[in-house]
């Protein structure tokens, strides 16, 4: 049986599990235990081009195919609540509206970069919804599921993952939220 991985534009991928060297260790471990992993491809990029707009331009990928992952936090009754929010690259996470209400916090803000990198064990610019700390919620905008092929981080800046958008909503712990990106 031949396994095919997603392609987009001029980019072709190899099965992500075949190239753990292109994944953060936590991402490789999460993929290894996930039934949807066969549909996930990885491709190598120049780490200087990891930011969404630069990657899209350099690799001839539609900006609208990108799905960005941002980490936010807030507090309620002394308890911190952290969530990774996955939204289409052509939108922004509604941090002080829907995210704040979903987390049930008074104010939501982006998690400090150094802390997000340390706690996720991923590189800045490569943080992805796969392999995050179990205490973090994973909120996925429903619009991401409509992407035929989504481009997301791999946990490192030197590669990207391609997968059907619907699979992003099936990631372990994912909660699909309508209108998260606007």
N, C-alpha and C positions, 0 to 999 in steps of 0.2 A: 504494500500500500504506500503510495507516494503522498507525502505531506506538502502542502503548498502554504507559503506564508504571504501576507499581504505585500502588494507593491503599490506605489503611488508615483505618478509622473515618471521620472527616469530612475527612481529609486527602487531597487529590489532588495529584499531582505533574506536572511537565513533564519531558521528557527532559533528563537532566543535561547532556548535551553542548550543549543549546540555551541553557543559562544558566551559562556559565563564570564569570560575575560572582559566582555563589553557591558557587564551588569554590576551594579553594586551588590555585595554579598546578600543583603537583605532582600533585594529584588530577585536574585537567582533562587533563593530559598523559597520565596513566596510563589514564584512560577513553578518550581519543582513540585509543590503540593497542590496546585490548582488545576482543575479539570479543563479550564479554558486555555491553558498554556500552549496547546498545539496551534492555536490561531494567532499567536504572537510572534512577530518577526522583529529582528534587530538589524540596524545598519550603522556602520561606523561613520563618524563625522569629525571634522576639525573641531576640537574643543573650544576654539575661539568663536565658533559659529553656533554655539549651543542655544543662545537666546532665540526665541521664536521667530522674530522678524528676520534676523540674519540667517537662520537655518532655512527658512522658507525661500528666501531670495537665492541663497547659494545652491540649494539642491532642487530648485524649481518645484517647490511644494506649495499648493494653495494655502494661504494664511488661514483660511476658514477650516482647514483640515486639522489644525493644531488644537490640542486640548491642554491647557495650562493647569498646573497644580499649585495652589497657594495655601500656605498654612496660617491659620488665624487662631486666636485665643480670646477668651473672656472669662470673667469671674461671676459667680453667683453664690452668695452665702459663704464666701471664703474658699469655694471650690473652683479650681481652674478647669476650664473646658476647652479642649483643643480639637480642631478639625482641619483636615485637608479638604480644600474645595477645588473641584475639577470643573472648569468651564471652558467653553470654546474660546480659541485664541482671538476671535473677532468680537468677544464680549468681555465684560469685567464682572467679577464676583460681587454680588450685592452685599458687601460685608456689613454695613451699618443698617441694613434693612432685613432681608430674609435670613442671612447667616446669623445675625444677632438674635432674631426670633427663634430660629431653629435650635440654636445652642441654649436658648433661654438665659441670656446674659444681658447685663445692663449696657455694656459696650464691647464690641468686638474689634480687634485690631490685628494687624499682621504680626506673627510671631517674629521675634528678633532673629535675624539671619543666622548669627552664630549658633543660637540655640536650636533653630530648625535643622541646621546642618548636623550638629552634634547628636540631637535626639533621634533624627531620622537615619543617621549613619549614611547619608547621601550627600552628594556635592551640590552646592548652590548652583542653580540653573539646570539641575538634573533631577530634582525631587519629583517623585512620581507617586501615584496612589497605591502602588504595589509594594508590600513589605514595610509598611509604616508601623510604628509602635501600636500595639493592640488597644491601648487606651484612647488613641485618637480616633475620632469619627471620620469617615470618608464620605463627603457629600458630593454627589455628581449631578451636575445640571442635566435635566432631561434632554436638552438640545444636543449633548455629546452623543447620546445614543443614536441620533439620526445620521451621524457621520458614517459614510460607507467605510472609510478608513481613517482612523484617528492617529495622529502623531503625538506621542507622549514621551516624557523623559524615561530614562533607564536607570536612574540613580547616580549616573556619572555624566560628565559633560562630553565625553568622547563618542557617544552613541545616542540613538533614539529608537524607540519602539514603535512599530506599526501594528495596529490591531483593529478589527471591526469595532465601530463605536458602540454597538450594542453590548460588546463584551466588557466595556468599561463599567457599565451598570451592573455587571455580574461579578465584578472583582470581590474578593472576600471582604465583608464588612461594608460594602458600598450601600449607600442610601440615595436613591434617585429623588431629586428635589426639582420640581417644576419651577422655572423662573429664577434659578440660582444665579445664572449669568444674565446680564442685561446690557 
